[in-house]
Amino acid sequence: MAANYNPAHQEGQVAEAIEEQTAKLPSDIYLWAAVGAMGVALALQCVGKKHLSLFIGQWAAPFLLFGVYNKLVKQQGHD
């Protein structure tokens, strides 16, 4: 048990369910999703769909953040 464990600060049922499911996914899926979003954004930019390209291109950062969160959940576990 961690030294800073506080039973009053436990995860809710929804967070636990999400962590349990996302921990089953390999972390590189999120990396490939981010690279895919950037590729699709580039393709859309090339065909002149600038607004859609910017929208899809902004998905890369959240995918990478989901990957970091997934990695932390796998390494640290959840309550």
Legacy VTK file of the C-alpha trace (Angstrom):
# vtk DataFile Version 3.0
C-alpha trace
ASCII
DATASET POLYDATA
POINTS 79 float
0.000 0.000 0.000
1.287 3.452 -0.861
2.484 5.777 1.894
0.036 8.472 0.790
-2.985 6.149 0.716
-6.175 7.874 1.837
-9.340 5.727 1.874
-11.466 8.864 1.467
-9.948 9.410 -2.010
-10.948 6.247 -3.818
-11.951 6.023 -7.460
-15.606 5.873 -8.377
-17.212 2.868 -10.024
-17.130 4.433 -13.486
-13.401 5.261 -13.261
-12.615 1.752 -12.038
-14.592 0.198 -14.897
-12.840 2.398 -17.471
-9.396 1.632 -16.025
-10.135 -2.093 -15.990
-11.112 -2.073 -19.665
-8.385 0.262 -20.939
-5.687 -1.682 -19.073
-6.469 -4.593 -21.410
-5.422 -2.557 -24.473
-1.787 -2.402 -25.550
-0.341 1.081 -25.097
0.910 1.295 -28.673
-2.680 1.377 -29.959
-2.901 4.968 -28.741
0.392 5.845 -30.432
-0.820 4.401 -33.735
-4.157 6.196 -33.362
-2.287 9.500 -32.962
-0.074 8.793 -35.974
-3.161 7.775 -37.951
-4.961 11.002 -37.024
-1.952 12.998 -38.191
-1.830 11.046 -41.453
-5.527 11.550 -42.126
-5.160 15.243 -41.296
-2.277 15.539 -43.750
-4.271 13.781 -46.471
-7.263 16.045 -45.861
-5.008 19.110 -45.959
-3.631 17.942 -49.319
-7.094 17.597 -50.849
-8.161 21.034 -49.623
-10.407 20.112 -46.677
-8.641 22.488 -44.305
-11.271 22.754 -41.541
-11.797 18.987 -41.336
-8.024 18.521 -41.418
-7.568 20.790 -38.406
-10.365 19.010 -36.542
-8.900 15.537 -37.127
-5.339 16.760 -36.519
-6.288 17.885 -33.020
-7.122 14.287 -32.086
-3.432 13.330 -31.914
-2.749 14.986 -28.544
-5.710 13.374 -26.729
-4.770 9.960 -28.135
-1.243 10.393 -26.773
-2.617 11.511 -23.401
-4.870 8.444 -23.299
-1.772 6.345 -23.976
0.108 7.930 -21.081
-2.892 7.391 -18.804
-3.131 3.772 -19.947
0.564 3.230 -19.198
0.220 4.758 -15.727
-2.783 2.595 -14.910
-0.866 -0.508 -15.993
2.224 0.380 -13.950
0.602 1.826 -10.831
-2.621 -0.141 -10.855
-5.878 1.231 -9.602
-7.597 1.193 -6.199
LINES 1 80
79 0 1 2 3 4 5 6 7 8 9 10 11 12 13 14 15 16 17 18 19 20 21 22 23 24 25 26 27 28 29 30 31 32 33 34 35 36 37 38 39 40 41 42 43 44 45 46 47 48 49 50 51 52 53 54 55 56 57 58 59 60 61 62 63 64 65 66 67 68 69 70 71 72 73 74 75 76 77 78
